């Protein structure tokens, strides 16, 4: 895939809440509007505008399915829609039902949460990564991390050796798709401003963490069960629909040990 198209996709993933335009996107990646539109659609089978709209709508569905206590208006704003009415029309056109109908659906019921699962609440510092966009189920994931390390070396960036994966969506309602994962190497020290667009920042904040050796498909079920059986009974709620995982052993292994980081915030107290 052309690096400029990957960069366009990365920008959309990061900035989908903002008023992204084809003009602005083409300037940021160094392609004409015509070539960006043509190459992007050839790669992803959708235009940049369709991609932005899909990401916004799918992200909204995550919030609705996870019963995060956000109002429909708050979800609309969080996902980049200009108003709840615009959000509702786009959502109904995409899924055939309104956000209110999804909210009214019964919650999924799980068995008692495993007592062997240790959940730790931590305050994590900001972490800067250089990432390669790839697939969660890539058969040779270790090579994607190697590509990130090679790029760091080429740019003269210092690394710590820590490997982090970023799962772009908690896919609770649809199959795992393409380019839904970023394989990242932690960067240390000062980064020249000209390289900052190549980096991904994991912001500082509170995280619910646990370790697992489960494959990605089982991890999704773990996260959903954690939400209903533990998080809903705590004073915290999900902050963002991204999951970070740190590899504690080699990504080459089938049952690789990882530490999972779920961003959380304290719930707003009800009056």
C-alpha positions in Angstrom: 0.0 0.0 0.0 1.2 3.5 -0.8 2.5 5.2 2.4 0.4 8.3 1.6 -2.8 6.3 1.6 -1.8 4.7 4.9 -1.1 8.2 6.2 -4.6 9.4 5.0 -6.2 6.4 6.8 -4.2 7.1 9.9 -5.3 10.8 9.9 -8.9 9.8 9.5 -8.6 7.4 12.5 -7.1 10.2 14.6 -9.1 13.2 13.5 -12.5 11.8 12.5 -14.3 14.0 15.0 -13.0 17.1 13.3 -14.3 18.7 10.1 -12.1 16.7 7.8 -12.3 17.6 4.1 -10.9 16.1 1.0 -9.0 19.4 0.4 -7.4 19.3 3.8 -6.6 15.6 3.7 -5.0 15.8 0.3 -2.8 18.7 1.4 -1.6 16.8 4.5 -0.6 13.6 2.6 0.8 15.4 -0.5 -1.6 14.1 -3.1 -4.1 15.8 -5.4 -7.7 15.4 -4.5 -8.3 13.3 -7.6 -5.4 10.9 -6.9 -6.2 10.6 -3.2 -9.9 9.8 -3.9 -9.0 7.3 -6.6 -6.2 5.5 -4.7 -8.1 5.5 -1.4 -11.2 3.9 -3.0 -9.0 1.4 -4.9 -7.5 0.3 -1.6 -10.4 0.4 0.8 -13.5 0.2 -1.5 -14.8 3.4 -0.1 -14.0 7.1 -0.5 -12.4 9.1 2.3 -15.8 10.8 3.1 -17.5 7.4 3.3 -14.7 6.1 5.5 -15.1 9.1 7.9 -18.8 8.6 8.1 -18.5 4.8 8.6 -16.0 5.2 11.5 -18.2 7.8 13.2 -21.3 5.6 12.9 -19.5 2.4 14.0 -17.9 4.3 16.9 -21.4 5.5 18.0 -22.7 2.0 17.8 -19.9 0.9 20.2 -21.0 3.5 22.7 -24.7 2.5 22.4 -24.0 -1.3 22.6 -21.8 -0.9 25.7 -24.4 1.2 27.5 -21.8 3.7 28.6 -24.4 6.1 30.2 -23.7 8.8 27.6 -26.8 10.5 26.2 -27.5 10.3 22.5 -26.5 14.0 22.2 -23.2 13.3 24.0 -22.5 10.3 21.7 -23.2 12.4 18.6 -20.8 15.1 19.7 -18.1 12.5 20.8 -18.3 10.9 17.4 -18.0 14.0 15.3 -21.6 14.7 14.3 -22.8 18.3 14.1 -26.1 17.6 15.9 -28.2 14.7 17.3 -30.6 15.0 14.4 -27.8 14.6 11.8 -26.4 11.7 13.8 -29.8 9.9 14.0 -30.4 10.2 10.3 -27.0 8.9 9.4 -27.2 6.1 11.9 -30.6 5.0 10.7 -29.5 5.0 7.1 -26.5 2.9 7.9 -28.1 0.4 10.3 -31.8 0.5 9.6 -32.7 1.5 13.2 -32.4 4.6 15.3 -29.9 5.2 18.1 -32.8 5.2 20.6 -33.9 1.7 19.4 -30.4 0.4 19.9 -30.3 1.9 23.4 -33.6 0.2 24.2 -32.2 -3.3 23.3 -31.6 -5.6 26.3 -28.1 -5.8 27.7 -26.1 -9.0 27.1 -25.9 -11.2 30.1 -22.7 -13.0 31.2 -21.9 -15.6 33.7 -20.1 -14.6 36.9 -16.7 -13.0 36.1 -13.7 -15.2 36.7 -12.2 -14.7 40.2 -8.8 -15.6 38.7 -8.8 -12.4 36.7 -6.9 -9.7 38.5 -7.9 -6.2 37.5 -5.5 -3.4 38.5 -6.3 0.3 38.3 -3.3 2.4 37.4 -2.4 5.9 36.4 -0.3 5.6 33.3 2.1 8.2 31.9 2.0 9.5 28.3 3.6 7.1 25.9 4.8 8.0 22.4 4.9 5.4 19.8 5.9 5.0 16.2 3.3 2.8 14.6 2.7 0.7 11.5 -1.0 0.3 10.5 -1.8 -3.4 10.0 -4.4 -6.1 10.8 -5.1 -7.5 14.3 -5.0 -11.0 12.8 -1.8 -10.5 10.8 -0.2 -14.0 10.4 3.3 -12.5 11.0 2.6 -9.7 13.5 6.2 -9.7 14.7 7.4 -8.4 11.2 5.0 -5.4 11.6 6.8 -4.5 14.8 10.1 -5.0 13.0 9.0 -2.5 10.3 8.2 0.0 13.0 11.7 -0.5 14.6 13.4 -0.2 11.2 11.5 3.1 10.6 12.6 4.4 14.0 16.2 3.6 13.2 16.0 5.3 9.8 14.6 8.4 11.4 17.2 8.4 14.2 14.6 8.0 17.0 15.6 6.3 20.3 13.5 3.4 21.3 12.9 1.6 24.7 12.3 -1.9 23.2 8.7 -1.9 24.5 6.1 -3.1 21.9 2.5 -1.8 22.1 -0.5 -2.7 19.9 -3.4 -0.4 19.5 -6.8 -2.0 18.7 -8.7 0.8 16.9 -12.2 -0.5 17.8 -13.7 -2.8 20.4 -15.4 -4.9 17.8 -18.4 -6.3 19.7 -20.8 -6.3 16.9 -19.0 -6.9 13.7 -16.1 -9.1 12.3 -12.6 -7.9 12.8 -11.7 -6.0 9.6 -8.7 -4.7 7.8 -6.3 -2.1 9.1 -7.9 -2.2 12.6 -4.6 -2.4 14.5 -1.4 -0.4 14.9 1.9 -2.1 15.8 4.0 0.4 17.8 7.5 0.8 19.2 7.9 3.1 22.2 10.0 6.2 21.5 12.0 7.9 24.3 13.5 11.4 24.5 12.7 14.5 22.5 11.3 14.0 19.0 12.0 16.6 16.3 8.8 18.4 15.3 9.2 17.2 11.7 8.6 13.6 12.8 5.6 14.2 15.1 3.0 13.3 12.4 4.6 9.8 12.4 3.9 9.3 16.1 0.9 8.1 18.1 0.5 9.4 21.6 -1.1 7.2 24.3 -2.3 10.0 26.7 -1.7 9.8 30.4 -4.6 8.8 32.5 -6.3 6.0 34.4 -6.4 2.5 33.0 -8.0 -0.8 34.0 -5.3 -3.4 33.3 -5.1 -7.1 33.2 -2.8 -9.7 31.6 -4.0 -12.3 29.1 -2.7 -15.0 26.7 -6.1 -15.2 24.9 -6.2 -14.7 21.1 -7.9 -11.5 19.8 -11.3 -13.1 19.3 -11.4 -14.2 22.9 -10.0 -10.9 24.1 -13.0 -9.1 22.8 -15.3 -11.4 24.9 -13.0 -10.8 27.9 -13.4 -7.0 27.5 -17.2 -7.2 27.2 -17.4 -9.4 30.2 -15.1 -7.1 32.2 -17.3 -4.2 31.3 -20.6 -5.8 32.5 -19.2 -7.8 35.4 -16.7 -5.5 36.9 -16.6 -2.0 35.4 -20.4 -1.4 35.7 -20.1 -2.1 39.4 -17.2 0.2 39.9 -17.0 4.0 40.0 -15.4 4.1 36.6 -16.7 4.0 33.0 -15.0 3.6 29.6 -13.2 6.7 28.5 -12.4 5.8 24.9 -13.1 2.9 22.5 -9.4 2.1 22.0 -7.6 -0.8 23.6 -3.8 -0.8 24.2 -1.8 -4.0 24.7 1.8 -4.3 25.7 3.6 -7.4 24.7 5.4 -9.0 27.6 6.9 -11.7 25.4 7.5 -12.1 21.7 4.6 -11.3 19.3 5.8 -14.4 17.4 4.2 -16.7 19.9 0.7 -18.0 19.4 -0.3 -17.6 23.0 1.6 -14.4 23.6 1.4 -12.8 27.0 0.1 -9.2 26.9 -0.9 -6.6 29.4 -4.2 -5.0 28.3 -4.9 -1.3 29.0 -8.5 -0.1 29.0 -8.8 3.8 29.4 -11.3 4.7 32.1 -12.6 7.8 33.8 -14.7 8.3 37.0 -18.4 8.4 36.5 -20.2 11.7 36.9 -22.1 11.7 40.1 -25.9 12.0 39.5 -27.6 14.9 41.2 
